[in-house]
Amino acid sequence: MQNLNLIAGILIIASPILFSMIAYPDSVAWSWNEGRGGYLFALVFVVAELVGLKIVISKKRLLAVIPIALLTISYLISLEYGLRDYIVESAEQFDVQLIYSWTWMWDFVVMAIFIVVALSIFFGKRWIRIAPAGPIFLTGTAIILSLDAFFPYDTLGPLQYIVPYFVQANVWVITALELGTAVARDNVMFLRGDHGSMALQVFWPSAGVHSIIIFSLVIGAFMLKMNIPRARKSMYFVLGIIGTITVNLIRIFSLSWYALKVTTDPVAWEEYHKIAGEIMFLPWLFAFILVVILIESRRLKKQEERDGTKNNS
């Protein structure tokens, strides 16, 4: 019964996300600011943290979440019947610069609220230590979308600050590998390769600054759950940030390589640009968490073996 209730709880939490993917598959775009692809990754976080949990969820709590799940599904449906138009019209009142980021932001806000409420009903205040990664990922994405909506391109100075350094590093790599001609000027790269010339203007989302922020939030929540010394938590956090920066540099390099060696056609290049960040960052995020879990599991096992040897002696 305990396992069945847990599975039922996971399915109830998953239901609005699964509904959005089945009913509106076109909305599941993998670019961070063009669709609900992030829903799937949030769901993976929730499932990974809840599977195998030994806490019993009562039938009463399960039934209490079902109306909230239906309400969230109703929100998704209502978007197709005028609500999205209302959200778009409201953007002007709030002086929003990028409409799409504004509209997708509300999708992530609503889903984050739903999952937080559901987890709170299931586990009370303990949810923040039991399954924080999914809600934090959704909330972090909503925050980034709001920043992109109100401060697009390079208008948010602090987040844009490191971009020229990323651009200069990328130009140095291209030159060192003799892939073509590359010149950096602030946040702009001028590239000339096998298919002609192309100028790439890099803003903080394209440089992956948003992924650094989201990584910091998710890994911070993950470290909160782990019963390990604070020094090792700090070490993992720093290594993760360095790895995320490296992934972002690889992403900028891949975008440049695509222009230098594959095509300078803006439409084809933009299609690659839409998915290049997430197909690198999200697997890296999952891989890093998995490696940390494996390392700490082995350390714990060795510690238990040593303690057992001492007790036997």
Contacts in CASP RR format, 6 or more apart in sequence:
PFRMAT RR
TARGET T0000
AUTHOR 0000-0000-0000
METHOD contacts of the structure
MODEL  1
MQNLNLIAGILIIASPILFSMIAYPDSVAWSWNEGRGGYLFALVFVVAEL
VGLKIVISKKRLLAVIPIALLTISYLISLEYGLRDYIVESAEQFDVQLIY
SWTWMWDFVVMAIFIVVALSIFFGKRWIRIAPAGPIFLTGTAIILSLDAF
FPYDTLGPLQYIVPYFVQANVWVITALELGTAVARDNVMFLRGDHGSMAL
QVFWPSAGVHSIIIFSLVIGAFMLKMNIPRARKSMYFVLGIIGTITVNLI
RIFSLSWYALKVTTDPVAWEEYHKIAGEIMFLPWLFAFILVVILIESRRL
KKQEERDGTKNNS
2 54 0 8 1.000
2 56 0 8 1.000
5 56 0 8 1.000
5 57 0 8 1.000
5 58 0 8 1.000
5 59 0 8 1.000
5 62 0 8 1.000
6 50 0 8 1.000
6 51 0 8 1.000
6 52 0 8 1.000
6 53 0 8 1.000
6 55 0 8 1.000
6 57 0 8 1.000
8 57 0 8 1.000
8 62 0 8 1.000
9 50 0 8 1.000
9 57 0 8 1.000
9 62 0 8 1.000
9 65 0 8 1.000
9 118 0 8 1.000
9 122 0 8 1.000
10 46 0 8 1.000
10 47 0 8 1.000
10 50 0 8 1.000
10 51 0 8 1.000
12 62 0 8 1.000
12 65 0 8 1.000
12 66 0 8 1.000
12 69 0 8 1.000
12 118 0 8 1.000
13 43 0 8 1.000
13 46 0 8 1.000
13 65 0 8 1.000
13 69 0 8 1.000
13 115 0 8 1.000
13 118 0 8 1.000
13 119 0 8 1.000
14 43 0 8 1.000
14 46 0 8 1.000
14 47 0 8 1.000
15 69 0 8 1.000
15 73 0 8 1.000
16 69 0 8 1.000
16 72 0 8 1.000
16 73 0 8 1.000
16 76 0 8 1.000
16 111 0 8 1.000
16 114 0 8 1.000
17 39 0 8 1.000
17 40 0 8 1.000
17 42 0 8 1.000
17 43 0 8 1.000
17 111 0 8 1.000
18 43 0 8 1.000
19 73 0 8 1.000
19 76 0 8 1.000
20 27 0 8 1.000
20 28 0 8 1.000
20 36 0 8 1.000
20 39 0 8 1.000
20 76 0 8 1.000
21 28 0 8 1.000
21 36 0 8 1.000
21 39 0 8 1.000
21 40 0 8 1.000
23 76 0 8 1.000
23 77 0 8 1.000
24 36 0 8 1.000
24 76 0 8 1.000
24 80 0 8 1.000
27 35 0 8 1.000
27 36 0 8 1.000
28 35 0 8 1.000
28 36 0 8 1.000
28 37 0 8 1.000
28 39 0 8 1.000
28 40 0 8 1.000
29 35 0 8 1.000
29 36 0 8 1.000
29 37 0 8 1.000
29 274 0 8 1.000
30 37 0 8 1.000
30 274 0 8 1.000
30 275 0 8 1.000
30 278 0 8 1.000
30 279 0 8 1.000
31 274 0 8 1.000
31 275 0 8 1.000
31 278 0 8 1.000
32 38 0 8 1.000
32 141 0 8 1.000
32 144 0 8 1.000
32 145 0 8 1.000
32 205 0 8 1.000
32 210 0 8 1.000
32 277 0 8 1.000
32 278 0 8 1.000
33 98 0 8 1.000
33 100 0 8 1.000
33 101 0 8 1.000
33 104 0 8 1.000
33 145 0 8 1.000
33 148 0 8 1.000
33 205 0 8 1.000
34 100 0 8 1.000
34 104 0 8 1.000
34 274 0 8 1.000
35 104 0 8 1.000
35 107 0 8 1.000
36 104 0 8 1.000
36 107 0 8 1.000
37 278 0 8 1.000
38 108 0 8 1.000
38 137 0 8 1.000
38 138 0 8 1.000
38 141 0 8 1.000
38 278 0 8 1.000
39 111 0 8 1.000
39 138 0 8 1.000
41 137 0 8 1.000
41 282 0 8 1.000
42 111 0 8 1.000
42 115 0 8 1.000
42 134 0 8 1.000
42 135 0 8 1.000
42 137 0 8 1.000
42 138 0 8 1.000
43 134 0 8 1.000
44 286 0 8 1.000
45 131 0 8 1.000
45 133 0 8 1.000
45 134 0 8 1.000
45 137 0 8 1.000
45 218 0 8 1.000
46 115 0 8 1.000
46 131 0 8 1.000
46 133 0 8 1.000
46 134 0 8 1.000
48 133 0 8 1.000
49 130 0 8 1.000
49 131 0 8 1.000
49 132 0 8 1.000
49 133 0 8 1.000
49 134 0 8 1.000
50 130 0 8 1.000
50 131 0 8 1.000
53 130 0 8 1.000
55 123 0 8 1.000
55 126 0 8 1.000
55 130 0 8 1.000
57 122 0 8 1.000
57 123 0 8 1.000
61 121 0 8 1.000
61 122 0 8 1.000
62 122 0 8 1.000
64 121 0 8 1.000
65 117 0 8 1.000
65 118 0 8 1.000
65 121 0 8 1.000
65 122 0 8 1.000
68 114 0 8 1.000
68 117 0 8 1.000
68 118 0 8 1.000
68 121 0 8 1.000
69 114 0 8 1.000
69 118 0 8 1.000
72 110 0 8 1.000
72 111 0 8 1.000
72 114 0 8 1.000
75 83 0 8 1.000
75 110 0 8 1.000
76 107 0 8 1.000
79 87 0 8 1.000
79 107 0 8 1.000
84 103 0 8 1.000
87 102 0 8 1.000
87 103 0 8 1.000
87 106 0 8 1.000
88 99 0 8 1.000
88 102 0 8 1.000
88 103 0 8 1.000
91 99 0 8 1.000
91 102 0 8 1.000
91 103 0 8 1.000
91 149 0 8 1.000
94 102 0 8 1.000
94 150 0 8 1.000
95 150 0 8 1.000
96 102 0 8 1.000
96 149 0 8 1.000
96 150 0 8 1.000
97 149 0 8 1.000
97 150 0 8 1.000
97 151 0 8 1.000
97 152 0 8 1.000
97 155 0 8 1.000
98 148 0 8 1.000
98 149 0 8 1.000
98 152 0 8 1.000
99 149 0 8 1.000
101 145 0 8 1.000
101 146 0 8 1.000
101 148 0 8 1.000
101 149 0 8 1.000
101 152 0 8 1.000
102 145 0 8 1.000
102 146 0 8 1.000
102 149 0 8 1.000
104 145 0 8 1.000
105 142 0 8 1.000
105 145 0 8 1.000
105 146 0 8 1.000
105 149 0 8 1.000
108 138 0 8 1.000
108 139 0 8 1.000
108 140 0 8 1.000
108 141 0 8 1.000
108 142 0 8 1.000
108 145 0 8 1.000
109 142 0 8 1.000
111 138 0 8 1.000
112 135 0 8 1.000
112 138 0 8 1.000
112 139 0 8 1.000
112 142 0 8 1.000
115 134 0 8 1.000
115 135 0 8 1.000
115 138 0 8 1.000
116 127 0 8 1.000
116 135 0 8 1.000
119 127 0 8 1.000
119 130 0 8 1.000
119 131 0 8 1.000
119 135 0 8 1.000
120 127 0 8 1.000
123 130 0 8 1.000
123 131 0 8 1.000
128 221 0 8 1.000
128 224 0 8 1.000
129 224 0 8 1.000
129 225 0 8 1.000
130 225 0 8 1.000
132 221 0 8 1.000
132 222 0 8 1.000
132 224 0 8 1.000
132 225 0 8 1.000
133 218 0 8 1.000
133 221 0 8 1.000
133 222 0 8 1.000
134 218 0 8 1.000
136 217 0 8 1.000
136 218 0 8 1.000
136 221 0 8 1.000
137 214 0 8 1.000
137 217 0 8 1.000
137 218 0 8 1.000
139 217 0 8 1.000
140 213 0 8 1.000
140 214 0 8 1.000
140 217 0 8 1.000
141 214 0 8 1.000
143 213 0 8 1.000
144 205 0 8 1.000
144 210 0 8 1.000
144 213 0 8 1.000
144 214 0 8 1.000
147 156 0 8 1.000
147 159 0 8 1.000
148 205 0 8 1.000
148 210 0 8 1.000
151 159 0 8 1.000
152 203 0 8 1.000
153 203 0 8 1.000
154 160 0 8 1.000
154 163 0 8 1.000
154 187 0 8 1.000
154 203 0 8 1.000
154 204 0 8 1.000
156 204 0 8 1.000
159 204 0 8 1.000
159 209 0 8 1.000
160 187 0 8 1.000
160 203 0 8 1.000
160 204 0 8 1.000
160 209 0 8 1.000
162 207 0 8 1.000
162 209 0 8 1.000
163 187 0 8 1.000
163 202 0 8 1.000
163 203 0 8 1.000
163 204 0 8 1.000
163 207 0 8 1.000
163 209 0 8 1.000
164 184 0 8 1.000
164 186 0 8 1.000
164 187 0 8 1.000
166 202 0 8 1.000
166 207 0 8 1.000
166 248 0 8 1.000
166 249 0 8 1.000
166 252 0 8 1.000
167 184 0 8 1.000
167 186 0 8 1.000
167 187 0 8 1.000
167 188 0 8 1.000
167 189 0 8 1.000
167 202 0 8 1.000
167 207 0 8 1.000
167 252 0 8 1.000
168 184 0 8 1.000
169 249 0 8 1.000
170 182 0 8 1.000
170 184 0 8 1.000
170 189 0 8 1.000
170 249 0 8 1.000
170 252 0 8 1.000
170 253 0 8 1.000
170 256 0 8 1.000
171 182 0 8 1.000
171 183 0 8 1.000
171 184 0 8 1.000
171 189 0 8 1.000
173 253 0 8 1.000
174 180 0 8 1.000
174 182 0 8 1.000
174 191 0 8 1.000
174 253 0 8 1.000
174 256 0 8 1.000
174 257 0 8 1.000
174 260 0 8 1.000
175 182 0 8 1.000
179 193 0 8 1.000
179 256 0 8 1.000
179 257 0 8 1.000
179 260 0 8 1.000
179 261 0 8 1.000
180 191 0 8 1.000
180 192 0 8 1.000
180 193 0 8 1.000
180 260 0 8 1.000
181 190 0 8 1.000
181 191 0 8 1.000
181 192 0 8 1.000
181 193 0 8 1.000
182 189 0 8 1.000
182 190 0 8 1.000
182 191 0 8 1.000
182 192 0 8 1.000
182 256 0 8 1.000
182 260 0 8 1.000
183 189 0 8 1.000
183 190 0 8 1.000
184 190 0 8 1.000
187 201 0 8 1.000
187 202 0 8 1.000
187 203 0 8 1.000
188 199 0 8 1.000
188 200 0 8 1.000
188 201 0 8 1.000
188 202 0 8 1.000
189 199 0 8 1.000
189 200 0 8 1.000
189 202 0 8 1.000
189 256 0 8 1.000
190 197 0 8 1.000
190 199 0 8 1.000
191 197 0 8 1.000
191 198 0 8 1.000
191 199 0 8 1.000
191 200 0 8 1.000
191 256 0 8 1.000
191 259 0 8 1.000
191 260 0 8 1.000
192 198 0 8 1.000
192 260 0 8 1.000
193 259 0 8 1.000
193 260 0 8 1.000
193 261 0 8 1.000
193 264 0 8 1.000
194 260 0 8 1.000
194 261 0 8 1.000
195 259 0 8 1.000
195 260 0 8 1.000
195 261 0 8 1.000
195 262 0 8 1.000
195 263 0 8 1.000
195 264 0 8 1.000
196 264 0 8 1.000
197 264 0 8 1.000
198 259 0 8 1.000
198 264 0 8 1.000
198 269 0 8 1.000
200 255 0 8 1.000
200 256 0 8 1.000
200 259 0 8 1.000
202 252 0 8 1.000
204 210 0 8 1.000
206 252 0 8 1.000
206 255 0 8 1.000
206 273 0 8 1.000
207 248 0 8 1.000
207 252 0 8 1.000
208 248 0 8 1.000
208 251 0 8 1.000
208 277 0 8 1.000
208 281 0 8 1.000
209 248 0 8 1.000
211 244 0 8 1.000
211 247 0 8 1.000
211 248 0 8 1.000
211 277 0 8 1.000
211 281 0 8 1.000
212 241 0 8 1.000
212 244 0 8 1.000
212 245 0 8 1.000
212 248 0 8 1.000
215 240 0 8 1.000
215 241 0 8 1.000
215 244 0 8 1.000
215 281 0 8 1.000
215 285 0 8 1.000
216 237 0 8 1.000
216 241 0 8 1.000
218 285 0 8 1.000
219 236 0 8 1.000
219 237 0 8 1.000
219 240 0 8 1.000
219 285 0 8 1.000
219 288 0 8 1.000
219 289 0 8 1.000
220 237 0 8 1.000
222 289 0 8 1.000
222 292 0 8 1.000
223 233 0 8 1.000
223 236 0 8 1.000
223 237 0 8 1.000
226 233 0 8 1.000
226 292 0 8 1.000
226 296 0 8 1.000
228 296 0 8 1.000
236 292 0 8 1.000
240 288 0 8 1.000
243 284 0 8 1.000
243 288 0 8 1.000
244 281 0 8 1.000
244 284 0 8 1.000
244 285 0 8 1.000
247 280 0 8 1.000
247 281 0 8 1.000
247 284 0 8 1.000
248 281 0 8 1.000
250 280 0 8 1.000
251 276 0 8 1.000
251 277 0 8 1.000
251 280 0 8 1.000
251 281 0 8 1.000
254 276 0 8 1.000
254 280 0 8 1.000
255 269 0 8 1.000
255 272 0 8 1.000
255 273 0 8 1.000
255 276 0 8 1.000
258 269 0 8 1.000
258 272 0 8 1.000
258 276 0 8 1.000
259 269 0 8 1.000
262 268 0 8 1.000
262 272 0 8 1.000
263 269 0 8 1.000
END
